[in-house]
Structure formats: C-alpha cells, structure tokens
Amino acid sequence: MDSRRIILRSLFTEKSTRQQDASNQYVFAVDPRANKRQIADAIEQLFEVKVLQVRTQNRMGKIHAMGRYSGRRADWKKAIVTLAEGNSIEMYENL
C-alpha cells in the first residue's frame, strides 16, 4: 500500500494539540485497512521522523436523519502516533 494512501489527513483538534505539546503525539485519519506497522512506516517515510508507538481507534460513522430519509457517515480509523524525543512534524509547527 502506498504511503500517501495510508495517511489520509492530519487531525487538528484541541486535544490533539495538547497531546502534541505534552507527549510528542500526532493524530491522523488513516485508511481503515492499514495496520499499525504500515502506519508507522508511512509516517517515517513521509515526514522523515522516528516513530516509537502507534495507537489506533476504529471510529463508527454517525447516523443522520432528515425527514423521512436517513443515512450514515462512513466509518473511519484514527491513528495516534508517538514520535521519538527531538523529532517533530513541520506542518504542525506552523499553526
């Protein structure tokens, strides 16, 4: 699987910003089929950093209804990546 297809986007929330400052952790939305090793390899290749740990969460899509029509958002996967001391991802630093 290509590294750019594994990492879909980075997630910028208040909680992810606190995690970044406190414990050098970054949060990404990733392909639901990717495993932890593939996610770690993709982060190391794309951002040239050393990954210590990857934690993942499978998030269920919300159910929405409008009148008599109902639908559901897609399920997705979140990855929390811990980097080694001294490593950082530049796109987060510019916010």
N, C-alpha and C positions, 0 to 999 in steps of 0.2 A: 504494500500500500504506500502511496506517495505521501511524503511528509506534509505537503500542503493540503492534502485531502483529509488528513487525520486531524489537524488543528483547524477548526472552523472559524473561531473568533476568540478574542480575549474578552473577559467579563470585567467591567469596571463598576463595582458597587462600593458602598461604604465599608461593608465587611471585608471585601477583598483588599481594599486599600489598607485597612488595619492589619490584615494578615501579612501584607507585603512589608509594612513598616516593622511589625513585631517579630516575625519569624521567617522573613525572606521567602514567602509563599506567593505564587501567582496562580490565577484562576482562568481556565479556558473552557470553552464549549468545544467538544471533540466529537468525532464520528462515533456513533453508538457501537459499531462493530470493533473498534480499536481496543486492544488490551493495554495494560499498564506499561509493558516493555516497549510496545510500539509508540506510545505517547511519549515516554522518556526519550527514546531515540529521535523522534521528530523534534522535540524541544531542543535537544542538544545540537541537532543538525541545523535547524533554522536560526537559532539565537546564539549558538556557539557558547554555551554555558554547561556547567556540570550539574546534573540532576541527582539529588540524593533520594527522593521519595516521590511517589505518585499515589494519590488517593483519588478514587473515582466515585461518582454518585450517578445512578440512573434516575433521571427526573421524569415523572409522568406528565403528559400534556394535560392541560386543563380542559374541562368540558364547558362549552359555552352554548347558550340558547338565546335565540332572538325570535320571539313569537312562537310559531309552531315549528320552526327549524332549529335543529340542534347540530352541533359539530364538536370537534375535538382538535386541539392543537397537537402537533407532533410531539412524541416522546423525544428526549434528548439526553445527552450524557455530559456531565461536568467533571473536569479534572482539576485537582488542586496539586500543584507541583511545587516541591520544596527544593530550593537551589542551595548549592554549597556556599560557605562563607566567602564573601568577596565577589560573588557573581551577582549580576543583575541584568534585567532585560531593559534595553534602552527606551522602547516605546512607552513603558510605564513611567520612566523618569521625567518625561517631557510634559506630563499632565499638570 
